[in-house]
Amino acid sequence: MSLTSLLCWSAFLSVLFLVSPDATNWIGFSLFYSSLFLAVVGTTAIIGFLIRFVLLRQELVWHLAKEAFRQSFLFALLVIICLYLLSQDLFTFLNLIFLIISLSILEFFMLSLKKRNN
């Protein structure tokens, strides 16, 4: 996971420094957002896994990794959507609140599915 996250960060940095936002089309922007998304998912998944495994000493390793990836995916989605809204001049505090509420509802829905399957 660490190696893959480092590769994603290096891909993001190369897109950041090699692609000009003034001269690119949708491909450059999609490379920017997708490489940043993958880098944030990998990094926050590692941090979430380490917090759960080392500090809290919870459950089995597979369950910890699965939870960490799910929550890091939602966090990275929040970051990317906020950056996109900022680029389009649509980012407001109210939009941020709606986004956080909708992602929280999605997380609670996934938690309820997990409890139903157990």
KATAJO-V286381 format. One line per field, one symbol per residue. ss: DSSP state (@ for helix, = for strand, . for the rest). phi: phi as a letter, one per 20 degrees, with the letter a starting at -180 (. if undefined). burial: + if it has 9 or more other C-alpha atoms within 8 Angstrom, else -. A space follows every 50 residues. Layout:
ss = ???
phi = ???
burial = ???
This chain:
ss = .@@@@@@@@@@@@@@@@@.......@@@@@@@@@@@@@@@@@@@@@@@@@ @@@@@@....@@@@@@@@@@@@@@@@@@@@@@@@@@@.....@@@@@@@@ @@@@@@@@@@@@@@@@@.
phi = .fffffffffffffffeddeffdddfffffffffffgfffffffffffff fffeeeldkefffffffffffffffffffffffffffeldfcffffffff fffffffffffffffffe
burial = ----++-++-++-+++--+----+---++-+++-++++++++++++-+++ +++----------++--++-++++++++-+-+--++----+----+--++ --+---+-----------
